[in-house]
Amino acid sequence: IFGANQIGRVPNRALRNFYYRHALGWKIAPGSTINTGLMLFGGRGKVWIGRNSTIQIDCLIAGIGMTDLRIGDNVAIAYRAAIVRGTHDLDDPDFKGTVAPVTIEDYVFIGAGAMILAGVTLGRGAVVAAGAVVPKSVPPYTIVGGNPAKPIGERRRDLDYSTENYWLLH
């Protein structure tokens, strides 16, 4: 039997999406793609992926099943990006684990190697530059970069593209 991390290496996109939908209970809308190498940590379910969104090669999603992950329509998550929905309470003597949901709204682009931390919402049309670490929510159409991520620009507001076949270009 394949586990969640083994299925990420299977070179068949339809089989991977079938596994995520049926074995893990994810809600994945038509046109969305999860490419090879996805690493998962946590339980099953509580993941929603909108239409025409793509998660590229070797991404990480941590905290599955513990709290919600919502990814909107036409979202592009580039290579080796990470979404980490758990952390530890540094002030707790037992170093207790905590989790918080992550929401990625429509038309967001997350660059290669970026890290989105627990409790963050990326507003519609936001862009996270490659390698950025995002500990706080990002307003719509804001471009952020760095560690910790800070605003570095704004994106146009008339976005109307589809990332349905984005994976074909990469």
Disulfide bonds with the S-S distance in Angstrom:
none
